[in-house]
Amino acid sequence: MSDQLDSAAYYHIAYESHAIMNPLSDERFLLLAAQCGLDESSLVLDVGSGNGWSSYLLCRSFGCHSTQVDVSEQWTAQARTLFEGEGLADRTEIHCMDANAFYYRDVSYDLVICLGTALMFGGFEKALRRLARAVTPEGFIIIGEPSAEATLPKRYREFLDASGWEVHTSRQLLRSIDDCGLEMLWTLRSTHDEWDRYMSMQWKAISDRARANPGDAQLQDFLGWVRDEQETWLRYQRHHVDWNVLLLRPL
Ligand SMILES: C[S@@+](CC[C@H](N)C(=O)[O-])C[C@H]1O[C@@H](n2cnc3c(N)ncnc32)[C@H](O)[C@@H]1O
């Protein structure tokens, strides 16, 4: 197995059966979004928008307009196909680019979504600072971020360090929210069922692809990664880490 996983190639297969690419059901995401008072005049910015499913849910349910930004050609193409197929192409604009290079117009959006993508800005607080500038004074931010309270086992901490994944305590998350001049209105914590489903769909997609292509060395590497991740998931992550989706707004 090679040392470096090509994570973009891995996730392009692993997420191929997902709707929302996060451990969150459509219903619970929409419950959160319903707090934002969106209507046909509302503008949403979705950073790291993936296959477009979360934006699609919002545009379909509330009639709003969504600007999607994602670096992946595969996911932005899939998002375009989704919106065109559902007759909602006029409700979105899709930018295939690094979200760090996107021009964030000041106070333009009624809702900014950052679901599972804060790391691309350098972490939770840096993401909040960037996104808070783009939201109107009456607008909202929905952001997903992990947290852990207990002292984490050494082996799991080593895994986190190696993968560049940061896991804050909820106290640290709250401090960052305060420091960025935001208030927290609502929290969702992914259930074990939502998280099991999210992980298992990834593993099955990789396994199915590897079976269909037995001579593919990269897929064999990916199977090795799956095995490591399953161990980390079952032994540590499932017990120690929460996935939070937070609804925030400017103070
Ligand atoms: C975990 S997925 C989440 C997708 C979507 N937010 C959702 O919840 O369904 C992370 C997404 O971030 C995108 N991404 C990663 N780095 C990025 C960057 N620098 N700029 C824009 N998108 C990025 C990936 O292509 C991927 O689609």
The ligand as a Gaussian input file, in Angstrom:
#p B3LYP/6-31G(d) Opt

LIG

0 1
 C      -17.258000      16.203000       2.569000
 S      -17.609000      16.887000       0.992000
 C      -19.014000      17.878000       1.447000
 C      -19.854000      18.323000       0.285000
 C      -21.115000      19.086000       0.645000
 N      -20.836000      20.243000       1.468000
 C      -22.130000      18.203000       1.347000
 O      -22.222000      18.255000       2.573000
 O      -22.834000      17.442000       0.660000
 C      -16.286000      18.096000       0.815000
 C      -16.306000      18.859000      -0.510000
 O      -15.342000      19.909000      -0.436000
 C      -14.759000      20.062000      -1.717000
 N      -13.499000      20.785000      -1.552000
 C      -12.367000      20.353000      -0.944000
 N      -11.422000      21.318000      -0.973000
 C      -11.984000      22.394000      -1.595000
 C      -11.534000      23.710000      -1.921000
 N      -10.302000      24.108000      -1.601000
 N      -12.395000      24.552000      -2.542000
 C      -13.649000      24.142000      -2.884000
 N      -14.120000      22.904000      -2.606000
 C      -13.314000      22.050000      -1.970000
 C      -14.629000      18.646000      -2.239000
 O      -14.495000      18.616000      -3.647000
 C      -15.938000      18.032000      -1.737000
 O      -16.946000      18.147000      -2.696000

